[in-house]
Amino acid sequence: MKKIILISLILLTGCSETELPIPEEKPITNTNIFSVTESSVTNGQSIYFNLSNSGIYTLTLIDKQSNQVISKERFIGQSGENIKNIYTKTLPKSKYELTLHSEDKKEVYKTDVNVN
């Protein structure tokens, strides 16, 4: 009798529904990142910005404390809304400066970014 109760108890606990962790959702913002003076970003977040002309642009991330360039990305921008993903997994939590330059090295936009 004890064996039957023990087996039943094991089956009941083994067949119970387990709770799966709910993945944390990244904030979905469709705001122009350069329209504010400072913003926070998370790894893999999409950033949005508008360009008045199509052409080749450079997006640069600079460490504000050391003034060192952390990353540079050259891309072909389209007139209107552009979307890029920002990857910050390997960066320490700190303040950075995000700048956008046109092909002729003129600064188009600049903003401060906090990496979370």
VEXDREN-2710 file (C-alpha; in Angstrom, 1 decimal):
% VEXDREN-2710
k/r/px/py/pz
1/MET/0.0/0.0/0.0
2/LYS/2.9/2.4/0.8
3/LYS/4.4/1.6/-2.6
4/ILE/1.2/2.6/-4.4
5/ILE/0.9/5.9/-2.5
6/LEU/4.6/6.6/-3.1
7/ILE/4.3/5.9/-6.8
8/SER/1.1/8.0/-7.0
9/LEU/2.9/10.9/-5.3
10/ILE/5.9/10.7/-7.6
11/LEU/3.6/10.6/-10.7
12/LEU/1.6/13.6/-9.4
13/THR/4.6/15.8/-8.8
14/GLY/6.4/14.6/-12.0
15/CYS/3.3/15.4/-14.1
16/SER/2.6/18.8/-12.6
17/GLU/2.9/21.8/-14.9
18/THR/6.2/23.6/-14.7
19/GLU/6.4/27.3/-15.0
20/LEU/8.6/28.6/-17.8
21/PRO/10.4/31.9/-17.4
22/ILE/8.9/34.7/-19.4
23/PRO/11.6/36.4/-21.5
24/GLU/12.1/40.0/-20.7
25/GLU/10.8/42.2/-23.5
26/LYS/13.0/44.9/-24.9
27/PRO/11.4/48.3/-24.9
28/ILE/9.8/49.1/-28.2
29/THR/10.3/52.7/-29.1
30/ASN/9.8/54.2/-32.5
31/THR/11.4/57.5/-31.4
32/ASN/14.1/59.2/-33.3
33/ILE/17.2/58.6/-31.1
34/PHE/18.7/61.9/-32.2
35/SER/15.6/63.9/-31.2
36/VAL/16.5/63.7/-27.5
37/THR/19.7/64.8/-25.8
38/GLU/20.1/61.5/-23.9
39/SER/18.6/58.0/-24.1
40/SER/19.1/54.5/-22.7
41/VAL/19.7/51.5/-24.9
42/THR/19.8/47.8/-24.3
43/ASN/21.6/45.1/-26.3
44/GLY/20.0/44.4/-29.7
45/GLN/17.7/47.4/-29.5
46/SER/16.6/49.0/-32.8
47/ILE/17.4/52.7/-33.1
48/TYR/15.5/55.0/-35.4
49/PHE/16.6/58.2/-37.1
50/ASN/15.6/60.3/-40.1
51/LEU/17.8/61.4/-43.0
52/SER/17.1/64.2/-45.4
53/ASN/19.2/62.7/-48.2
54/SER/20.3/59.3/-49.3
55/GLY/24.0/58.6/-49.2
56/ILE/26.8/57.0/-47.3
57/TYR/26.8/57.7/-43.6
58/THR/29.0/56.7/-40.6
59/LEU/27.5/55.9/-37.2
60/THR/30.1/56.2/-34.4
61/LEU/29.9/55.2/-30.7
62/ILE/32.5/57.0/-28.5
63/ASP/33.3/56.4/-24.8
64/LYS/32.6/59.7/-23.1
65/GLN/35.2/59.1/-20.3
66/SER/38.2/58.1/-22.5
67/ASN/37.0/59.8/-25.7
68/GLN/37.9/56.5/-27.6
69/VAL/36.0/55.3/-30.5
70/ILE/34.2/52.1/-29.5
71/SER/32.6/51.2/-32.9
72/LYS/32.1/52.6/-36.3
73/GLU/29.6/51.5/-38.9
74/ARG/29.4/52.8/-42.5
75/PHE/26.2/52.2/-44.2
76/ILE/24.1/53.5/-47.1
77/GLY/21.3/55.6/-45.7
78/GLN/18.0/56.2/-47.3
79/SER/16.1/59.4/-47.3
80/GLY/13.4/59.2/-44.6
81/GLU/13.4/56.8/-41.6
82/ASN/16.4/54.5/-41.1
83/ILE/16.6/51.6/-38.6
84/LYS/19.8/50.2/-37.1
85/ASN/20.4/47.7/-34.3
86/ILE/22.8/48.6/-31.5
87/TYR/24.7/45.8/-29.8
88/THR/26.0/46.6/-26.3
89/LYS/26.5/43.2/-24.7
90/THR/30.3/43.5/-24.4
91/LEU/30.3/47.1/-23.3
92/PRO/30.5/48.2/-19.7
93/LYS/27.5/50.2/-18.4
94/SER/28.5/53.7/-19.0
95/LYS/27.8/56.9/-21.0
96/TYR/28.6/57.0/-24.7
97/GLU/28.2/59.5/-27.5
98/LEU/26.5/58.4/-30.6
99/THR/27.3/60.5/-33.7
100/LEU/26.2/60.3/-37.3
101/HIS/28.4/61.8/-40.0
102/SER/27.8/62.2/-43.7
103/GLU/30.2/61.0/-46.4
104/ASP/32.0/64.4/-46.4
105/LYS/32.7/64.0/-42.6
106/LYS/30.1/66.6/-41.6
107/GLU/28.3/65.9/-38.3
108/VAL/24.6/65.3/-39.0
109/TYR/23.4/64.3/-35.5
110/LYS/24.8/63.7/-32.1
111/THR/23.3/62.4/-28.8
112/ASP/24.4/60.8/-25.5
113/VAL/23.6/57.1/-24.9
114/ASN/23.5/55.3/-21.6
115/VAL/24.2/51.5/-21.9
116/ASN/22.1/49.4/-19.6
END
